[in-house]
Amino acid sequence: MSWPDGIDWTVLACGAGTLLLRTLPFIAQRRSPTPWASSLARWWSAFTTAIGPSALGTLLVVSVWPLARGHEQRPDEAAVAVAVGLLAVWVTRARLGGLVGAMLAGALVYGVTKALLNAF
């Protein structure tokens, strides 16, 4: 699979940033039980609640971007992988609720589908 220059580092940086934003409130709350740390952890947790939907949007844009820019060698297969990944997000969210599990399921299904389609 050949990505345009720089997109692989962009994906890694976005993933690392999202992971840090989601885990920092838990780390802050666990390490320092002082009232101000607890208040900061609650504020940070509320702030990152908005990150979930934006992370889902970011994953969608990163998946569709090569397709939209014409960088995919087999655009039909890429569109299938995006559609199957979105279906996995929808089904997981409907069955289990919550956005984190749905995002993980969608990313996993998208990656597996893309790998399987590229293998044949």
C-alpha positions as CSV (number, residue, x, y, z in Angstrom):
1,M,0.0,0.0,0.0
2,S,1.5,3.3,-1.0
3,W,0.3,6.5,0.8
4,P,1.0,10.0,-0.3
5,D,4.1,11.5,1.4
6,G,3.5,12.5,5.0
7,I,0.1,10.9,5.5
8,D,1.4,8.0,7.5
9,W,3.0,10.4,10.1
10,T,-0.2,12.4,10.1
11,V,-2.2,9.3,11.0
12,L,0.3,8.3,13.7
13,A,0.3,11.8,15.2
14,C,-3.5,12.0,15.2
15,G,-3.8,8.6,16.8
16,A,-1.2,9.5,19.5
17,G,-2.8,12.8,20.2
18,T,-6.3,11.3,20.5
19,L,-4.9,8.6,22.9
20,L,-3.3,11.2,25.1
21,L,-6.4,13.4,25.2
22,R,-8.5,10.4,26.3
23,T,-6.1,9.0,28.9
24,L,-4.8,12.2,30.6
25,P,-7.9,12.7,32.8
26,F,-7.6,9.2,34.2
27,I,-3.9,9.7,34.9
28,A,-4.4,13.0,36.6
29,Q,-7.2,11.7,38.8
30,R,-5.4,8.6,39.8
31,R,-2.1,10.2,40.7
32,S,-3.2,13.2,42.8
33,P,-6.4,12.9,44.9
34,T,-6.1,16.6,46.0
35,P,-9.3,18.7,45.4
36,W,-7.8,20.8,42.7
37,A,-6.6,17.8,40.8
38,S,-10.0,16.2,41.0
39,S,-11.5,19.4,39.7
40,L,-9.0,19.5,36.9
41,A,-9.7,15.9,36.1
42,R,-13.5,16.6,35.9
43,W,-12.9,19.6,33.7
44,W,-10.5,17.7,31.4
45,S,-13.0,14.8,31.3
46,A,-15.8,17.1,30.2
47,F,-13.5,18.7,27.7
48,T,-12.5,15.4,26.1
49,T,-16.1,14.2,25.9
50,A,-16.3,16.4,22.8
51,I,-13.2,14.7,21.4
52,G,-15.1,11.4,20.9
53,P,-17.3,12.5,18.0
54,S,-14.5,14.6,16.5
55,A,-12.2,11.6,16.6
56,L,-14.8,9.6,14.7
57,G,-15.0,12.4,12.1
58,T,-11.2,12.4,11.9
59,L,-11.0,8.7,11.3
60,L,-13.6,9.1,8.6
61,V,-11.8,11.9,6.8
62,V,-8.5,10.0,7.0
63,S,-10.1,6.9,5.5
64,V,-11.9,8.8,2.7
65,W,-9.2,11.3,1.9
66,P,-7.0,9.1,-0.4
67,L,-10.2,8.0,-2.1
68,A,-11.4,11.6,-2.6
69,R,-8.0,12.8,-3.8
70,G,-7.7,10.0,-6.4
71,H,-4.7,8.4,-4.7
72,E,-6.3,5.0,-4.5
73,Q,-5.3,2.5,-7.2
74,R,-8.6,0.6,-6.7
75,P,-11.2,3.2,-5.7
76,D,-14.1,0.7,-5.7
77,E,-12.4,-1.5,-3.1
78,A,-11.4,1.5,-1.0
79,A,-15.1,2.6,-1.0
80,V,-16.2,-0.9,0.0
81,A,-13.7,-0.8,3.0
82,V,-15.0,2.6,4.1
83,A,-18.6,1.5,3.8
84,V,-18.0,-1.7,5.7
85,G,-16.1,0.2,8.4
86,L,-19.0,2.7,8.8
87,L,-21.4,-0.2,8.9
88,A,-19.4,-1.7,11.7
89,V,-19.4,1.6,13.6
90,W,-23.2,1.8,13.3
91,V,-23.9,-1.8,14.2
92,T,-21.5,-1.7,17.2
93,R,-23.0,1.5,18.5
94,A,-26.5,0.2,18.1
95,R,-25.8,-3.1,19.9
96,L,-23.4,-2.0,22.6
97,G,-23.9,1.7,22.9
98,G,-20.9,4.0,23.5
99,L,-18.6,5.6,21.0
100,V,-15.2,4.1,21.9
101,G,-16.1,0.5,21.2
102,A,-17.9,1.5,18.0
103,M,-14.8,3.5,16.8
104,L,-12.5,0.6,17.6
105,A,-14.7,-1.9,15.8
106,G,-15.0,0.4,12.8
107,A,-11.3,1.0,12.6
108,L,-10.6,-2.8,13.0
109,V,-13.1,-3.8,10.4
110,Y,-11.9,-1.1,8.0
111,G,-8.3,-2.2,8.3
112,V,-9.0,-5.9,8.0
113,T,-11.3,-5.3,5.0
114,K,-8.7,-3.1,3.3
115,A,-6.0,-5.7,3.9
116,L,-8.1,-8.5,2.6
117,L,-9.1,-6.6,-0.5
118,N,-5.4,-5.6,-1.2
119,A,-4.4,-9.2,-0.8
120,F,-6.5,-10.4,-3.7
